[in-house]
Amino acid sequence: MTHRSKSRSLWPGLITLLLLGWVTGSQAAPKLIWLLRDLPPLTVFYGANKGQGVIDQMMPVLMASMPQYQHVVIKVNRARALQMLEEQSLACDPALIWNPARANSIVYSIPVAVLHSNGMVVLREQQPLIEPFIHEQKVDLQGLLKAQALKLGLIGKRSYGEWTDNQLSQSPESQLVIHYGNDPLGSLLQMQHVGRIQALLGYWPEIQAKADEQGLSSDTLKFYPIQGAPDYQSIFIGCADTPEGREVIRNVNAVLTRIGPAREATFGSQ
């Protein structure tokens, strides 16, 4: 056998070894699931500002900076995202509010962004209904609910901030309408426009974007900050509180320390 024929006979074996090595390395990388939902101004799935949210712009940088993981992005509602985090799979949510109950099963990053806090939205035509509970352009949420003046729409399993969550927990359950569907905010807006509820909670840019998507004019809506709640709300990345999840958060924090916190997206509809 000539030297050339010997070399040629080695190539198939070398190629096989290289392919096996690549497959083994690929399989060894743990799969990291990112749980996202449409939540302007953090993540924007529809409309002219699609992909321009705070988290939308951060995720490619974050994933590129963590090549040790196979990154998989899936779209789920809030209730399903929390369920997956509680199942202790290697899953992370990049748009979480901290609260004590979640901290029992979720480990949090340093803040990734700061937004204007959630508030309450009513139809402008129904402003007289809540006028007695408005003080310095902020709504007394607990007083409003205890007076049983209206039905308030909420998204299932969502946190609206620690202070607001506490107010809701002390309010009559009969005044709260909780929606768990795949498009809960859209459904709540429709319910509001047909009179089944009179108010709902959320971020103002989020509600404006969803109203536009539903063909409802956001000009018909009035937003009120909640009295007593902080003006701004920190947003965190949260992962299942497991050894693997804590390792992800250590890596995330290293990236966030390097790139700095994101700024709140500013859309034309705001």
C-alpha positions in Angstrom: 0.0 0.0 0.0 1.4 3.4 -1.0 1.8 6.4 1.4 -1.1 8.2 -0.5 -3.4 5.2 -0.2 -2.6 4.9 3.6 -3.4 8.5 4.1 -6.6 8.2 2.1 -7.7 5.2 4.2 -7.2 7.2 7.5 -9.6 10.1 6.5 -12.9 8.2 7.0 -11.8 7.2 10.5 -10.7 10.8 11.4 -13.9 12.3 10.0 -15.9 9.7 12.0 -14.0 10.6 15.2 -14.5 14.3 14.6 -18.2 13.9 14.0 -18.6 11.7 17.1 -16.7 14.4 19.1 -19.0 17.1 17.8 -22.2 15.2 18.6 -20.9 14.2 22.0 -20.0 17.8 22.8 -23.4 19.0 21.5 -25.3 16.5 23.5 -23.3 17.3 26.7 -24.4 20.9 26.7 -27.4 21.2 29.0 -30.6 22.6 27.4 -31.6 25.9 29.0 -35.3 26.8 28.4 -36.2 30.4 28.3 -39.9 31.2 29.1 -41.3 34.2 27.2 -44.7 35.8 26.7 -45.9 39.0 25.0 -45.3 41.7 27.7 -44.5 45.2 26.3 -42.3 47.0 26.9 -40.2 43.9 28.0 -41.1 41.5 25.1 -43.1 42.5 22.1 -44.4 39.7 19.8 -46.7 41.8 17.5 -47.1 45.1 15.7 -44.6 47.7 14.6 -42.5 47.3 17.7 -42.1 43.6 17.4 -38.7 42.4 18.8 -37.9 45.9 20.2 -38.7 45.2 23.8 -36.1 45.5 26.6 -35.8 41.7 27.0 -36.0 41.1 23.2 -32.8 43.1 22.7 -31.0 41.6 25.7 -31.6 37.9 25.0 -29.3 37.6 21.9 -26.4 39.1 23.9 -27.2 37.0 26.9 -27.4 33.7 25.0 -24.3 34.5 22.9 -22.4 35.1 26.2 -23.4 31.7 27.6 -22.3 29.2 24.9 -22.1 26.4 27.4 -25.9 25.9 27.1 -28.3 24.9 24.3 -30.7 27.8 24.5 -34.3 27.1 23.7 -37.0 29.8 23.7 -40.7 28.8 24.2 -43.7 31.1 24.5 -46.0 30.3 27.4 -48.5 32.2 29.6 -47.6 33.4 33.1 -49.3 30.4 34.9 -47.5 27.8 32.7 -44.1 29.6 33.1 -44.4 29.5 36.9 -45.5 25.8 36.8 -42.4 24.9 34.8 -40.1 26.8 37.2 -41.7 24.9 40.1 -41.1 21.6 38.3 -37.4 22.3 38.8 -36.5 21.9 35.1 -33.6 23.9 33.8 -35.8 26.8 32.9 -35.6 30.5 33.3 -38.0 33.5 33.0 -36.2 36.7 31.9 -39.1 39.0 33.0 -40.0 38.4 36.6 -41.0 40.5 39.5 -39.6 39.4 42.8 -42.1 38.4 45.6 -41.7 36.4 48.8 -43.8 33.4 47.6 -41.8 33.0 44.4 -38.5 33.3 46.2 -39.3 29.9 47.9 -38.7 28.1 44.6 -37.0 30.6 42.3 -33.5 32.1 42.4 -33.2 35.6 41.0 -30.6 37.5 39.1 -29.5 41.1 39.7 -32.0 43.5 38.2 -32.1 43.5 34.4 -34.4 46.5 33.9 -36.5 49.1 35.8 -40.0 49.9 34.5 -42.8 52.2 35.6 -44.9 50.1 37.9 -48.2 48.4 37.1 -51.3 50.5 37.4 -55.1 50.4 36.9 -56.9 51.1 33.6 -60.5 52.1 33.2 -62.6 53.3 30.3 -62.6 57.0 30.1 -66.4 57.0 30.1 -66.3 55.2 33.5 -64.0 57.7 35.3 -66.8 59.1 37.4 -67.3 55.7 38.9 -63.8 55.8 40.5 -63.5 59.5 41.0 -64.0 59.3 44.9 -61.0 57.0 45.0 -58.5 59.2 43.0 -56.1 61.2 45.0 -53.3 63.2 43.3 -53.9 61.3 40.1 -53.4 57.9 41.8 -56.0 55.3 42.7 -56.7 54.0 46.2 -57.0 50.4 45.0 -57.8 48.8 48.3 -60.5 51.4 49.2 -62.0 51.0 45.7 -62.2 47.2 46.0 -63.5 47.2 49.6 -66.3 49.6 48.5 -67.2 47.0 45.9 -67.4 49.8 43.3 -66.3 47.6 40.4 -64.9 44.3 39.1 -61.2 44.2 38.6 -59.5 42.0 36.0 -56.3 40.2 36.8 -54.0 37.8 35.0 -53.7 34.4 36.7 -50.5 33.8 38.7 -49.1 37.2 37.8 -47.4 39.4 40.4 -48.2 43.2 40.1 -45.5 44.1 42.6 -45.2 43.2 46.3 -47.2 46.2 47.5 -50.0 45.8 45.0 -50.1 42.0 45.6 -50.6 42.6 49.3 -53.5 45.0 48.6 -55.1 42.5 46.3 -54.8 39.7 48.9 -56.8 41.9 51.4 -59.5 42.7 49.0 -62.9 40.9 48.6 -62.5 37.9 46.2 -65.9 38.7 44.7 -64.4 41.9 43.2 -61.6 40.1 41.4 -61.9 38.4 38.0 -58.9 36.2 37.3 -58.1 35.0 33.7 -55.7 32.1 33.0 -56.0 31.8 29.2 -53.3 32.0 26.6 -54.1 35.7 25.9 -55.4 36.8 29.3 -54.9 40.5 28.8 -56.6 40.5 25.4 -59.6 38.6 27.0 -59.8 41.1 29.9 -59.8 44.1 27.6 -62.7 42.5 25.6 -64.5 41.9 28.9 -63.9 45.5 29.9 -65.3 46.8 26.6 -68.5 44.8 26.9 -69.0 45.8 30.6 -68.2 42.5 32.3 -65.4 44.1 34.3 -64.7 47.8 34.8 -61.0 47.9 35.4 -57.8 45.8 34.9 -54.2 46.0 36.0 -51.0 46.0 34.0 -48.2 48.1 32.5 -49.5 51.0 30.5 -47.4 50.2 27.4 -48.5 46.6 27.6 -52.2 47.6 27.8 -51.8 50.1 24.9 -50.1 47.6 22.7 -52.7 44.9 23.4 -55.6 47.3 22.8 -54.1 48.2 19.4 -53.7 44.6 18.6 -57.3 43.9 19.4 -58.5 46.8 17.3 -59.5 48.8 20.4 -58.5 52.4 20.7 -56.2 53.1 23.6 -57.5 56.7 23.6 -60.7 55.3 25.2 -58.6 54.2 28.2 -57.3 56.0 31.3 -54.3 54.8 33.3 -53.9 55.5 37.0 -50.8 54.6 39.1 -51.7 52.8 42.3 -51.5 54.9 45.5 -48.8 53.7 47.9 -47.0 51.5 45.3 -43.5 52.5 44.2 -43.3 54.5 41.0 -40.8 52.0 39.5 -40.5 48.3 39.5 -37.3 46.2 39.1 -37.4 43.3 36.7 -35.3 40.1 37.2 -34.3 36.9 35.5 -35.5 34.0 37.6 -34.6 30.3 37.3 -35.7 27.2 39.2 -33.9 27.1 42.5 -31.8 24.0 41.9 -28.0 23.7 41.7 -28.2 24.0 37.9 -30.5 27.0 38.1 -28.2 28.7 40.6 -25.3 28.1 38.3 -27.2 29.7 35.4 -27.9 32.8 37.6 -24.2 33.1 38.5 -23.4 33.1 34.7 -26.3 35.5 34.0 -25.1 37.9 36.7 -21.6 37.9 35.3 -23.0 38.9 31.9 -25.3 41.6 33.3 -22.5 43.1 35.3 -20.5 43.4 32.1 -23.3 44.8 29.8 -25.2 46.8 32.5 -28.9 47.1 33.1 -31.2 47.6 30.1 -33.1 50.8 29.6 -36.9 50.9 29.4 -38.0 50.8 25.8 -39.8 53.9 24.5 -42.5 53.2 21.9 -44.4 55.8 19.9 -47.7 54.7 21.5 -46.6 55.5 25.0 
